[in-house]
């Protein structure tokens, strides 16, 4: 199946994607949720407002295993502040 080709799927960021992955895959798939922390239009990711609902949806699935969050710091942020995000 399609999911057998991946050890980890990154950039999961919306309920429709979670539902489609759950529908298509018959095995457990490790995923990372991409989070949009600054509202930058050029970056993808679930908003902080939508994140709790997305995480709750993932918990109801049989085939998806949340392994972490992906967060991109805002452009131009000094390295010492990036580590704090």
Buried (B, 14 or more C-beta within 10 A) or exposed (E): EEBEEEEEBBEBBBBEBBEEBBEEBEEEBBBBBBBBBBEEEEBBBBEEEBBEEBBEBBEEBEBBEBEEBBBBBEEEEEEEEEEEE
